[in-house]
Amino acid sequence: MLEIEKSKVNESIKALVDKFLNIEAEKYILGRNENSKRLSKVVNVGGYIDDFTTETQWNDKPIYKSNQITNKEAIVVSCSLAIYPHSAISSLQKAGFKNILSVLDIAMYSDLEVMFMSDAKKDLEVNFPKYENIYNCMKETESQNVFRNIISFRNNFDLKYMKDYEVDEKGQYFEDFLDLQDGEVFVDAGGFDGQTSIEFIKHCSNYKAVYIFEPSEKNLAMAKENLKEYKNIKFISKGLSNQKDILKFDTESGSASSISEDGTVSIEVDSLDAMVSEKVSFIKMDIEGGESMAIEGMKNHILTDHPKMAISVYHKVDDFWKIPEQIFAIRDDYDIYMRHYTEGTDETVMFFMPKND
C-alpha cells in the first residue's frame, strides 16, 4: 500500500516566509526561471543571484554574484528545483547567508503556485488510486522507495525527501538489471550530443546497431562527431511521435516542458514503427513531454519485439501513472523499475523490463 508521509509545520521556516512576503527587508532570489518571475511579482526583491553568468540584469533587476552581497542577514530564496536544489542551498550557506528559503517553502506556507510542483500535487490528490496501482506494480523495494519519495516530495513541497539523490549523468539509464546482451539494437530517442549512446556502447560493446533520433541539426552534428569512431550508428534528424508531423515544443519550463502550440521550437517527427523496420531490443526515451505520442507510434515494435524500455516520466505531472498504463494497454508482460538521477524534479526514469516467458 502506498502511504505518503505528511511533513510537520516548521515554525521557524514559516516565520521566515512571512517575513519575506510581508516585512520590509533586504531580499534576493537565487536562480532565473519562471518561478523566479512569479515570485518577483509577489515580492519586491533587490535582484537575482547567479554566480555562473556574465549578464548584469534580468527581469528589470540587477544580477549579483553571491560575494557581492555584503549583508548576509538578507533573505535569499532559491528557485532552483530541477537539477541541483540541495547544492544551490549549500552554495548559499557556504557564501555565509543566514536566512535561506526554497521557493517550495514559500509555496508551502502561502498561496504561491510553483510551476510543475503545484500541478503535480493536485494530480496526486485527484488520481491517488492510479498512483497506488502503479506503485503496487513495481518490481522491487528500491523502485517503490524512489516512487514514494518523489510522491512525498511533490505532496509536501519538502526537499528532505530528495536528500539521498544526486546528479548521475553517466549512470542514468544503464542499471544492472537491464542485463544487456550481445547483439542489442538500441534506440536513443532524444539523442542530444550522443553521450547516452556512447554510454550504451560502453555497457554493450558487441551491439548490433544504434539508432539516434535527434531533431536538432546542431545537436545531431555533435552526436555525429562524438560517435564518428563507432560502427553501425544510424543518425536520424527527426523526433519520435505517433505520425509524421511538425510539432512545437515549449522548452523553457524545465520539467514542465511539453508539446505546445505556443512553443518556440518546431521539430519534424515521425513514428518509430514507420522509420525503423529492424527488430529493436532497448529503447531509451527523453523527448520533452512527447513520450506518450512516441509510445503510440511504436506499438508494433512493443508488440512484436518486446523491447526493454527506459522512459523519462518527469515532463508531465501525470506521467507516473499514464505512461505505464499506456504501455500495459499494448502488452502487460513487463516488470516496472524506477530510478531518479538528480537532486530535484528532473530525470526520473521508469524502466519496463520484459517478464520472463
Protein Blocks (a to p, Z undefined) as FASTA:
>chain_A
ZZdddddddfklmmmmmmmmmpccddddedjdfklmmmmmmpccfbdcdfkbcbfbeehi
acddfklpmblmbccddfbfklmmmmmmmmmmmnopabdcdfklmmmmmcbdcehjlmmm
mmmmmmmmmmmmmmmmpmbfklmmmmmmmmmmmmnopaklmmmgccdfklgopafklopa
ehiacddehjlnommmmmmmmmmmmbfbdcdddfblklmmmmmmmmmmpghiacdfbddd
fbdcdddddfklojmgccdfkbcbdcddddfklmpmbdcfbdcddeehilmmmmmmmmmm
mmmnopacdddfklbmklmmmmmmmmmmmpccbccddddfbfblgopacddddddZZ
